[in-house]
Amino acid sequence: MTDHRKIPVPPQPDAESGGQSDAASDRAEATGRESLFERAAGRFDFNSIIAKPLPVAPEAPARRFPVKPPEAQRPASAPAPAPEPGPAAAAAPAPVAAPAEPVEPVAAAEPPAVFHGEAHPVDREHLREQGLIVPEGTVTELLEEFRIVKRQLLVQAADLRRQKAGAMAQRILVSSPHPGEGKTYCALNLALSIAAEKESEVLLVDADFAKPSILSALGLPGGPGLMDALMDEELDVADCVLRTDIPGLWVLPAGDTTSHDSEYLSSSRTGRVLDRLTQGAPQRIVIFDSPPALAASPAAELAKYVGQTMVIVRADKTGRGSLDDAISLLGACPNVQLLLNAAQFSPSGRRFGSYYGYRG
């Protein structure tokens, strides 16, 4: 059980000493007990706290900031008098300017390779006799076949440009394992087909230095060519290019005959000469008609400078072993493609050119 005994009442102080009021004493006597507040008031002097007002912080005086005068009203400051030169100032040495660093002369950019000269006529009748594409002629099966071939090569050239291959993307090498497999025939037809493009031009280079045949096939005059530019450092290879009367077709002869053609091609000058052929002309495609890969070494040297190589494979003549050896020699080129020549049938049965000659 809990103890219900009354809490002893503390002694009652009088009113003058800040004790309980008479009304509180009367209520206590009437009820016989005090509230908690009344008992706390007997122990703590609440009147002393309530009577005194809380201190208030004095109001800070308003600060006055000086008004900045406008620029027009601001008084101009008098210039400081220059110090009189003393003995120390007279003896001070004059500042010496540091020597300027030598400036290296900037090499002037070479002008674009623009081919000039009179337009040499190409013998169209001679082209027809050789079974080549005749410009401005009718659409034939041969023309359609080389349209498909050139389109694949041009697409690959565009991919090489996107891969930052540089001028190599614009160069195509045409070769074969052995002589007589139709490499010059295919190089001529490919060049004639690309010349018909509306946004491209083609430069056909006769790189078969031992047995050049491009000029005779087109009926063009002879003159200095690629090998002359490799041997003579003062000769600009652009001056050796022949202009034809076929729009978009240019020809670079083989040039002088030498027994050191492979050595000249392997020199550092070859890269500069070949770069000159496409300098400032991103729309120009350069086709090299090179010697057979297994018959002469220049084909392997030229493969180092081209982005694509087209190996001509004669259906009734080229052997598998010769083809493998030729591809191995031309392995410096990253893209080697094969073109089947002199085929008498098509595995798919497709034929080109007959549609345009059909009259229903």
C-alpha positions in Angstrom: 0.0 0.0 0.0 1.1 3.5 -0.7 1.5 6.0 2.1 -1.3 8.6 2.0 0.1 10.7 4.8 0.0 14.4 4.3 3.1 16.2 3.1 4.3 18.5 5.9 3.6 22.2 5.2 6.6 24.4 5.4 6.5 27.4 7.7 4.4 30.3 6.4 6.4 33.6 5.8 4.6 36.8 6.2 3.5 39.0 3.3 6.2 41.6 3.7 8.9 39.0 3.2 7.4 38.0 -0.1 5.5 34.9 1.1 2.1 33.6 0.3 -0.8 36.0 0.0 -3.7 35.9 2.5 -6.1 34.5 -0.1 -3.7 31.6 -0.7 -3.5 31.0 3.0 -7.3 31.1 3.3 -7.7 28.5 0.5 -5.1 26.3 2.1 -6.9 26.4 5.4 -10.3 25.8 3.7 -9.2 22.8 1.7 -6.6 21.5 4.2 -4.0 21.1 1.4 -1.9 23.1 -1.0 -1.5 22.9 -4.7 1.9 22.1 -6.3 2.3 25.6 -7.5 1.5 27.0 -4.1 4.0 24.8 -2.5 6.7 25.8 -5.1 5.8 29.4 -4.5 6.7 28.9 -0.8 10.1 27.7 -1.7 11.0 30.1 -4.6 10.5 33.8 -4.8 8.5 34.2 -8.1 7.7 37.8 -7.3 11.3 38.9 -7.6 11.5 37.5 -11.1 8.2 38.9 -12.4 8.8 42.3 -10.9 12.1 43.0 -12.7 11.8 43.7 -16.4 14.2 41.9 -18.8 17.1 44.0 -20.0 16.7 45.3 -23.5 19.8 45.8 -25.7 20.3 49.5 -26.7 19.5 50.3 -30.3 22.6 50.6 -32.4 23.0 54.0 -34.1 22.4 54.0 -37.9 25.7 53.9 -39.8 26.3 56.5 -42.5 28.4 55.5 -45.6 30.1 58.2 -47.6 28.5 58.7 -51.0 30.9 58.0 -53.9 31.0 61.0 -56.2 30.4 60.4 -59.9 33.4 60.2 -62.2 32.7 63.6 -63.6 32.6 65.2 -60.1 35.6 63.3 -58.7 38.6 65.7 -58.3 41.5 64.8 -60.4 44.5 63.8 -58.3 47.6 65.9 -58.9 50.4 64.0 -60.6 53.1 62.9 -58.2 56.3 64.9 -58.7 59.1 62.9 -60.4 61.9 62.1 -58.1 65.1 64.0 -58.7 67.8 61.8 -60.1 70.3 61.1 -57.5 73.8 59.5 -57.7 72.3 56.0 -57.4 69.8 56.6 -60.1 72.4 57.9 -62.5 74.6 54.9 -61.9 71.8 52.4 -62.5 72.3 50.5 -65.8 69.6 50.8 -68.5 67.4 47.7 -68.9 68.6 45.3 -71.6 66.0 43.7 -73.7 66.2 39.9 -74.0 67.1 38.7 -77.4 64.1 37.4 -79.4 64.0 33.7 -80.1 64.7 32.8 -83.6 61.5 32.1 -85.6 61.6 29.2 -88.0 60.4 30.0 -91.4 57.0 28.4 -92.2 57.2 26.3 -95.3 54.8 27.5 -98.0 52.1 25.0 -98.9 52.6 23.4 -102.3 50.0 24.4 -104.8 47.4 21.8 -106.0 48.4 19.5 -108.8 46.6 21.0 -111.7 47.3 19.3 -115.0 47.7 21.5 -118.1 48.4 21.1 -121.7 46.5 20.5 -124.9 43.9 17.8 -125.1 45.3 14.8 -127.1 42.6 13.0 -129.0 41.9 9.3 -128.2 41.4 7.1 -131.2 37.8 5.7 -130.6 38.0 3.3 -133.5 41.2 1.8 -132.2 39.4 1.3 -128.8 36.6 -0.5 -130.5 39.0 -2.8 -132.4 40.7 -3.8 -129.1 37.3 -4.6 -127.5 37.6 -1.7 -125.0 34.9 0.6 -123.7 34.2 3.4 -126.2 33.2 6.7 -124.6 29.9 8.2 -125.8 29.0 4.7 -127.2 26.0 2.5 -126.5 25.6 0.6 -123.3 27.2 -2.8 -123.7 27.7 -5.9 -121.6 31.3 -4.9 -121.1 30.4 -1.4 -119.9 27.9 -2.8 -117.4 30.4 -5.3 -116.0 33.0 -2.6 -115.4 30.3 -0.3 -113.9 29.8 -2.9 -111.2 33.5 -3.3 -110.7 34.3 0.4 -110.4 31.4 0.9 -108.0 32.8 -1.6 -105.6 36.3 0.0 -105.9 34.9 3.6 -105.3 32.9 2.4 -102.3 36.1 0.9 -100.8 38.0 4.1 -101.6 35.3 6.1 -99.7 35.7 3.8 -96.7 39.4 4.2 -96.7 39.0 8.0 -96.7 36.8 7.7 -93.6 39.5 5.6 -92.0 42.0 8.4 -92.6 44.1 6.5 -95.1 45.2 9.7 -96.8 46.2 9.7 -100.4 46.5 5.9 -100.4 42.7 5.8 -100.5 42.8 7.3 -104.0 45.2 4.8 -105.5 44.4 1.4 -107.1 47.0 -1.0 -108.4 46.1 -3.4 -111.3 48.3 -6.4 -111.6 48.3 -10.1 -112.5 50.5 -13.2 -111.7 51.8 -13.7 -115.3 51.8 -11.8 -118.6 48.9 -12.2 -120.9 46.2 -12.4 -118.3 44.5 -9.1 -119.3 45.8 -6.6 -116.6 46.3 -3.7 -119.1 42.9 -4.5 -120.8 41.2 -4.3 -117.4 43.1 -1.2 -116.3 42.1 0.7 -119.5 38.4 -0.3 -119.2 38.3 0.6 -115.5 39.8 4.0 -116.2 37.4 4.7 -119.0 34.5 3.7 -116.8 35.6 5.9 -113.9 36.1 8.9 -116.3 32.4 8.9 -116.9 31.7 9.7 -113.2 30.2 13.1 -112.6 32.1 13.9 -109.4 35.4 12.0 -110.0 38.3 12.1 -112.5 40.9 9.4 -113.1 44.6 9.4 -113.8 45.8 6.2 -115.5 49.5 5.6 -114.8 51.6 3.3 -117.0 53.8 1.7 -114.4 54.9 -1.2 -116.6 58.3 0.3 -117.3 59.7 -2.7 -119.1 56.8 -3.1 -121.6 54.6 0.0 -121.5 51.4 -0.2 -123.6 48.9 2.4 -122.4 49.9 5.1 -124.8 49.7 2.8 -127.9 46.3 1.5 -126.8 44.9 5.0 -126.6 46.8 6.4 -129.5 48.6 9.1 -127.5 52.1 10.5 -128.1 55.1 9.6 -126.0 56.9 11.8 -123.5 58.5 11.9 -120.1 56.7 10.1 -117.4 56.8 8.5 -113.9 60.3 7.1 -114.1 61.7 10.4 -115.3 60.2 12.2 -112.3 61.7 9.6 -110.0 65.2 10.0 -111.5 65.1 13.8 -111.8 64.4 15.7 -108.6 64.0 19.0 -110.5 61.1 17.5 -112.7 57.6 18.0 -111.5 55.6 14.9 -112.2 52.5 17.0 -112.8 54.2 18.4 -116.0 54.4 14.9 -117.4 50.7 14.2 -117.3 48.9 14.1 -120.6 45.4 15.5 -121.1 43.0 13.6 -123.3 39.9 14.7 -125.1 37.8 12.3 -123.0 36.5 14.4 -120.1 37.9 13.3 -116.7 40.6 11.1 -118.2 44.4 11.8 -117.7 47.4 9.6 -118.6 50.9 9.5 -117.1 53.4 7.7 -119.3 55.9 5.2 -117.9 58.8 7.4 -119.0 62.4 6.4 -119.5 63.4 2.8 -119.5 65.9 1.8 -116.9 67.2 -1.5 -115.4 66.9 0.1 -111.9 63.2 0.7 -111.8 62.7 -1.3 -108.7 65.4 0.6 -106.9 63.9 4.0 -107.8 60.5 2.9 -106.6 61.9 1.8 -103.3 63.5 5.3 -102.7 61.9 7.9 -100.4 61.2 10.1 -103.4 58.5 7.8 -104.6 56.1 8.7 -101.8 56.5 12.5 -102.5 56.0 12.0 -106.3 52.9 9.9 -105.8 51.5 12.4 -103.3 51.9 15.1 -105.9 49.6 13.3 -108.2 46.6 13.8 -105.9 47.6 17.0 -104.1 44.7 19.3 -103.7 42.4 16.9 -105.7 40.5 14.6 -103.4 38.1 13.6 -106.2 40.9 12.1 -108.3 41.5 8.3 -108.6 44.9 7.1 -109.7 45.1 3.7 -111.4 48.5 2.0 -111.8 49.0 -0.6 -114.6 51.9 -2.4 -113.1 54.0 -5.3 -114.4 52.9 -8.9 -113.6 53.7 -9.6 -109.9 55.6 -12.9 -110.7 57.5 -11.5 -113.7 58.9 -8.2 -112.3 59.5 -6.6 -108.9 57.9 -3.1 -109.4 54.5 -4.5 -108.6 55.4 -5.4 -105.1 57.1 -2.0 -104.6 54.0 -0.1 -105.8 51.7 -2.2 -103.5 53.2 -0.3 -100.6 51.7 3.0 -101.8 48.1 2.0 -102.8 45.0 1.4 -100.8 43.6 -1.3 -103.1 45.0 -3.9 -105.4 43.0 -5.7 -108.1 44.6 -8.9 -109.3 43.4 -10.1 -112.7 42.8 -13.8 -112.8 42.3 -15.3 -116.3 39.8 -18.1 -116.1 41.5 -20.4 -118.6 45.1 -19.7 -117.7 45.9 -18.6 -114.1 46.8 -21.5 -111.7 46.0 -21.6 -108.0 49.7 -21.8 -107.0 50.6 -18.7 -109.1 47.7 -16.8 -107.7 48.7 -17.6 -104.1 52.3 -16.5 -104.9 51.2 -13.2 -106.5 48.9 -12.3 -103.6 51.8 -13.0 -101.2 54.1 -10.6 -103.1 51.4 -7.9 -103.1 50.6 -8.4 -99.4 51.9 -4.9 -98.5 48.5 -3.6 -99.8 45.8 -3.9 -97.1 43.0 -4.7 -99.6 43.6 -7.3 -102.4 40.7 -8.2 -104.6 40.4 -10.6 -107.5 38.8 -10.0 -110.9 37.9 -13.0 -113.1 38.7 -12.3 -116.7 37.9 -14.2 -119.9 35.1 -16.2 -118.3 32.9 -18.0 -120.8 30.1 -18.6 -118.3 28.6 -17.1 -115.1 27.8 -19.4 -112.2 24.7 -17.4 -111.5 23.6 -17.2 -115.1 23.5 -13.4 -115.1 24.3 -11.3 -118.2 24.7 -7.6 -118.3 24.0 -5.0 -121.1 21.3 -6.9 -122.9 18.5 -5.0 -121.1 19.4 -1.7 -122.7 19.4 -3.2 -126.2 15.9 -4.7 -125.7 13.1 -3.2 -127.7 9.7 -4.6 -126.8 
